[in-house]
Amino acid sequence: MLGRRAVSVHRFLSITARQGVTAASSVQPTLQAKASLLEPLVQNVRITSTANFHTSVIRMSDVITVDGPAFAESISEGDIRWLKQKGDHVNEDELVAEIETDKTSVEVPAPQAGTIVELLVEDGAKVTAKQKLYKLQPGAGGGSSASPAKDESKSSASAAASPASVKNDPAPSSASSSSTASQSSSASSPSSPPPPPHKPAAGEIPKSAPPVARPPSTPSSSTPVGAVPVTRVTVPKGVDPSHAITGARDEVRVKANRMRMRIAQRLKDAQNTYAMLTTFNEIDMSSLIEMRKTYQKEFVAKHGVKLGMMSPFVRAAAYALQESPVVNAVLDENEIVYRHFVDISVAVATPKGLVVPVLRNVESMNYAQIELELANLGVKAREGKLAVEDMEGGTFTISNGGVFGSMFGTPIINPPQSAILGMHGVFDRVVPVNGKPEIRPIMQIALTYDHRLIDGREAVTFLKKIKTAVEDPRVMFMNL
């Protein structure tokens, strides 16, 4: 811009000079006056080519507003947790936030690379589907690199301005110097201390005896609770330090996530709605353990996955449900809903809470198909990538507390189902076999069912059918 102005001034002067040669003598003094006024401006202007200038302008029209993802039909809202903050640079598809719903966590990736300009929602606030969440300035460069250069330019400008300000400041006057000297002299001389207050020779004579304190009715503690000496303990590895027991006499409150609150609500609703009753049985795991040892290598070589403990129980449950359809049904007010399919929910513990992904149409699956699907759902659950569709539905649930060493327990029904099977740990026990005591690996199993719909006979028969199919899978193949 300065270069263009200087060129215009030069053109104006050259035109003025040419006109001055042919103009009349009466006009000559006026032109000379204009030239004398413009000459200092021209001398102070430095002519520079405009090609050397590079300007970078941030246009507000480039800032885009990013909307949140769409939710499933059964989800209306969620709590947002920001992973990035204002001013952070994000790459395309990089996670900016997570929305925690009642059933799962929904990821919020960046639509393109750029810098976050503004967060439209506070951390932990409730958001709905496709709500506007934040503003993004598209660009490949990071936002942090621009601030050091900006600070550096500011510091250089201030450094350049400081010598000029020192040069332009006038010298201090003699009056100010004398006043400073007088202040320093007065500060150096110590002031005389104030006189001590006058104390009376003696106090007033009391007219009555002082009150006598009554002894406490209960024994008082010699040391307050807050003053109890604390011995710090070592925090175990893997435990969050903010939640760990350290011995300190304080406590911390943490907001419960939506998934935990939803689990608590569903479990309490189940207790308030169902007439739950639990029946028990035990399974001799010798045949299953022997089958896994015998055919494990061939099974892995053909199917690419190990034969675990879950697939025999899932398949046995589907077989027993086909024999007892009422366990696969559900009571809906004054109607009984019979399902013509078997969808088994498998409870999986995650850091955020208990989730129950669903295996679809298990009645037509074999051991290998069940193991492959379980492995796929397990990876999704550990990585937090389970979708709502992976957990919807389900006609029967299996909970395996044995992986944590559980010996016994009574599971709670997962609404809107009518029964749940609880698996527990395998422990060696002495049991009679053909009239002789033998040590066998035994697992305790429990079936909790809705007694409003399922009678005791159906429940016990169903659990015995699972026991028989696990101990001897040949009964399923022969449909016995």
Solvent accessible surface area in square Angstrom, and as a share of the most:
residue,aa,sasa,rsa
1,M,137,0.61
2,L,112,0.56
3,G,6,0.06
4,R,157,0.57
5,R,153,0.56
6,A,3,0.03
7,V,60,0.35
8,S,66,0.42
9,V,24,0.14
10,H,84,0.38
11,R,164,0.60
12,F,92,0.38
13,L,45,0.22
14,S,47,0.30
15,I,80,0.41
16,T,13,0.07
17,A,64,0.50
18,R,151,0.55
19,Q,102,0.45
20,G,15,0.15
21,V,128,0.73
22,T,119,0.69
23,A,40,0.31
24,A,63,0.49
25,S,100,0.64
26,S,90,0.58
27,V,69,0.40
28,Q,63,0.28
29,P,83,0.52
30,T,72,0.42
31,L,27,0.13
32,Q,106,0.47
33,A,52,0.40
34,K,97,0.41
35,A,38,0.29
36,S,65,0.42
37,L,139,0.69
38,L,46,0.23
39,E,90,0.40
40,P,70,0.44
41,L,94,0.47
42,V,25,0.15
43,Q,129,0.58
44,N,127,0.65
45,V,35,0.20
46,R,202,0.74
47,I,97,0.49
48,T,48,0.28
49,S,64,0.41
50,T,65,0.38
51,A,90,0.70
52,N,118,0.60
53,F,122,0.51
54,H,168,0.75
55,T,107,0.62
56,S,99,0.64
57,V,119,0.69
58,I,125,0.63
59,R,147,0.54
60,M,143,0.64
61,S,95,0.61
62,D,47,0.24
63,V,25,0.14
64,I,56,0.28
65,T,55,0.32
66,V,13,0.08
67,D,68,0.35
68,G,7,0.07
69,P,35,0.22
70,A,65,0.50
71,F,30,0.12
72,A,26,0.20
73,E,186,0.83
74,S,66,0.42
75,I,16,0.08
76,S,87,0.56
77,E,52,0.24
78,G,0,0.00
79,D,19,0.10
80,I,2,0.01
81,R,117,0.43
82,W,17,0.06
83,L,69,0.34
84,K,49,0.21
85,Q,97,0.43
86,K,139,0.59
87,G,38,0.37
88,D,53,0.28
89,H,48,0.21
90,V,0,0.00
91,N,88,0.45
92,E,109,0.49
93,D,103,0.53
94,E,54,0.24
95,L,54,0.27
96,V,0,0.00
97,A,0,0.00
98,E,29,0.13
99,I,1,0.00
100,E,29,0.13
101,T,0,0.00
102,D,46,0.24
103,K,57,0.24
104,T,9,0.05
105,S,17,0.11
106,V,31,0.18
107,E,69,0.31
108,V,3,0.02
109,P,62,0.39
110,A,0,0.00
111,P,66,0.42
112,Q,71,0.32
113,A,32,0.25
114,G,0,0.00
115,T,28,0.16
116,I,1,0.01
117,V,49,0.28
118,E,72,0.32
119,L,46,0.23
120,L,67,0.33
121,V,15,0.09
122,E,141,0.63
123,D,94,0.49
124,G,32,0.30
125,A,34,0.26
126,K,130,0.55
127,V,0,0.00
128,T,71,0.41
129,A,46,0.36
130,K,137,0.58
131,Q,60,0.27
132,K,120,0.51
133,L,1,0.00
134,Y,0,0.00
135,K,67,0.28
136,L,0,0.00
137,Q,34,0.15
138,P,40,0.25
139,G,36,0.34
140,A,97,0.76
141,G,53,0.51
142,G,31,0.30
143,G,23,0.22
144,S,87,0.56
145,S,79,0.51
146,A,67,0.52
147,S,54,0.35
148,P,78,0.49
149,A,62,0.48
150,K,121,0.51
151,D,84,0.44
152,E,120,0.54
153,S,63,0.40
154,K,120,0.51
155,S,63,0.41
156,S,63,0.41
157,A,62,0.48
158,S,67,0.43
159,A,61,0.47
160,A,74,0.57
161,A,60,0.47
162,S,55,0.35
163,P,82,0.52
164,A,50,0.39
165,S,55,0.35
166,V,110,0.63
167,K,173,0.73
168,N,117,0.60
169,D,93,0.48
170,P,120,0.76
171,A,90,0.70
172,P,116,0.73
173,S,66,0.43
174,S,92,0.59
175,A,71,0.55
176,S,49,0.32
177,S,63,0.40
178,S,66,0.43
179,S,52,0.34
180,T,85,0.49
181,A,59,0.46
182,S,63,0.40
183,Q,124,0.55
184,S,66,0.43
185,S,66,0.42
186,S,72,0.47
187,A,86,0.67
188,S,88,0.57
189,S,66,0.43
190,P,127,0.80
191,S,103,0.66
192,S,100,0.64
193,P,117,0.73
194,P,115,0.72
195,P,117,0.73
196,P,119,0.75
197,P,114,0.72
198,H,175,0.78
199,K,163,0.69
200,P,105,0.66
201,A,116,0.90
202,A,82,0.64
203,G,67,0.64
204,E,172,0.77
205,I,154,0.78
206,P,107,0.67
207,K,209,0.88
208,S,89,0.57
209,A,88,0.68
210,P,107,0.67
211,P,134,0.84
212,V,138,0.79
213,A,94,0.73
214,R,224,0.82
215,P,116,0.73
216,P,99,0.62
217,S,118,0.76
218,T,93,0.54
219,P,134,0.84
220,S,91,0.59
221,S,92,0.59
222,S,115,0.74
223,T,59,0.34
224,P,91,0.58
225,V,101,0.58
226,G,70,0.67
227,A,62,0.48
228,V,61,0.35
229,P,121,0.76
230,V,61,0.35
231,T,114,0.66
232,R,164,0.60
233,V,80,0.46
234,T,126,0.73
235,V,50,0.29
236,P,82,0.51
237,K,205,0.87
238,G,83,0.80
239,V,65,0.37
240,D,67,0.35
241,P,101,0.63
242,S,68,0.44
243,H,109,0.49
244,A,18,0.14
245,I,152,0.77
246,T,33,0.19
247,G,32,0.31
248,A,29,0.23
249,R,146,0.53
250,D,113,0.59
251,E,150,0.67
252,V,92,0.53
253,R,218,0.79
254,V,96,0.55
255,K,151,0.64
256,A,45,0.35
257,N,48,0.24
258,R,36,0.13
259,M,11,0.05
260,R,112,0.41
261,M,110,0.49
262,R,71,0.26
263,I,25,0.13
264,A,51,0.40
265,Q,97,0.43
266,R,68,0.25
267,L,71,0.35
268,K,113,0.48
269,D,66,0.34
270,A,1,0.00
271,Q,93,0.41
272,N,106,0.54
273,T,76,0.44
274,Y,25,0.10
275,A,46,0.36
276,M,58,0.26
277,L,84,0.42
278,T,32,0.19
279,T,25,0.14
280,F,81,0.34
281,N,38,0.19
282,E,56,0.25
283,I,0,0.00
284,D,32,0.17
285,M,0,0.00
286,S,33,0.21
287,S,59,0.38
288,L,2,0.01
289,I,45,0.23
290,E,106,0.48
291,M,44,0.19
292,R,61,0.22
293,K,155,0.66
294,T,72,0.42
295,Y,127,0.48
296,Q,37,0.16
297,K,172,0.73
298,E,109,0.49
299,F,28,0.12
300,V,56,0.32
301,A,92,0.71
302,K,164,0.69
303,H,61,0.27
304,G,63,0.61
305,V,26,0.15
306,K,141,0.60
307,L,5,0.03
308,G,19,0.18
309,M,50,0.22
310,M,31,0.14
311,S,0,0.00
312,P,1,0.01
313,F,0,0.00
314,V,0,0.00
315,R,47,0.17
316,A,0,0.00
317,A,0,0.00
318,A,0,0.00
319,Y,12,0.05
320,A,0,0.00
321,L,3,0.01
322,Q,97,0.43
323,E,88,0.40
324,S,15,0.09
325,P,77,0.49
326,V,28,0.16
327,V,0,0.00
328,N,6,0.03
329,A,0,0.00
330,V,17,0.09
331,L,48,0.24
332,D,76,0.39
333,E,159,0.71
334,N,139,0.71
335,E,112,0.50
336,I,79,0.40
337,V,62,0.36
338,Y,116,0.44
339,R,45,0.16
340,H,179,0.80
341,F,83,0.35
342,V,8,0.05
343,D,11,0.06
344,I,0,0.00
345,S,1,0.00
346,V,11,0.06
347,A,19,0.15
348,V,37,0.21
349,A,62,0.48
350,T,28,0.16
351,P,139,0.87
352,K,70,0.30
353,G,4,0.04
354,L,83,0.41
355,V,11,0.06
356,V,32,0.19
357,P,1,0.01
358,V,6,0.04
359,L,0,0.00
360,R,97,0.36
361,N,70,0.36
362,V,0,0.00
363,E,46,0.20
364,S,86,0.55
365,M,28,0.13
366,N,81,0.41
367,Y,30,0.11
368,A,7,0.06
369,Q,87,0.38
370,I,0,0.00
371,E,16,0.07
372,L,87,0.43
373,E,61,0.27
374,L,31,0.15
375,A,48,0.37
376,N,71,0.36
377,L,8,0.04
378,G,13,0.13
379,V,66,0.38
380,K,66,0.28
381,A,6,0.05
382,R,175,0.64
383,E,103,0.46
384,G,40,0.38
385,K,120,0.51
386,L,10,0.05
387,A,45,0.35
388,V,10,0.06
389,E,104,0.47
390,D,30,0.16
391,M,23,0.10
392,E,64,0.29
393,G,56,0.53
394,G,5,0.05
395,T,2,0.01
396,F,0,0.00
397,T,2,0.01
398,I,0,0.00
399,S,33,0.21
400,N,30,0.16
401,G,22,0.21
402,G,18,0.18
403,V,105,0.60
404,F,160,0.67
405,G,48,0.46
406,S,36,0.23
407,M,123,0.55
408,F,111,0.46
409,G,26,0.25
410,T,84,0.49
411,P,24,0.15
412,I,58,0.29
413,I,0,0.00
414,N,25,0.13
415,P,24,0.15
416,P,81,0.51
417,Q,1,0.00
418,S,1,0.00
419,A,0,0.00
420,I,9,0.05
421,L,0,0.00
422,G,3,0.03
423,M,1,0.01
424,H,11,0.05
425,G,8,0.08
426,V,55,0.32
427,F,86,0.36
428,D,106,0.55
429,R,92,0.33
430,V,98,0.56
431,V,17,0.10
432,P,114,0.72
433,V,31,0.18
434,N,149,0.76
435,G,77,0.74
436,K,137,0.58
437,P,106,0.67
438,E,65,0.29
439,I,123,0.63
440,R,60,0.22
441,P,27,0.17
442,I,8,0.04
443,M,6,0.03
444,Q,33,0.15
445,I,0,0.00
446,A,0,0.00
447,L,0,0.00
448,T,3,0.02
449,Y,5,0.02
450,D,1,0.01
451,H,77,0.35
452,R,110,0.40
453,L,22,0.11
454,I,1,0.00
455,D,82,0.42
456,G,29,0.28
457,R,182,0.66
458,E,40,0.18
459,A,0,0.00
460,V,69,0.40
461,T,69,0.40
462,F,1,0.00
463,L,2,0.01
464,K,109,0.46
465,K,51,0.22
466,I,0,0.00
467,K,52,0.22
468,T,60,0.35
469,A,1,0.00
470,V,1,0.01
471,E,44,0.20
472,D,45,0.23
473,P,18,0.11
474,R,155,0.57
475,V,19,0.11
476,M,21,0.09
477,F,154,0.64
478,M,114,0.51
479,N,109,0.56
480,L,119,0.59
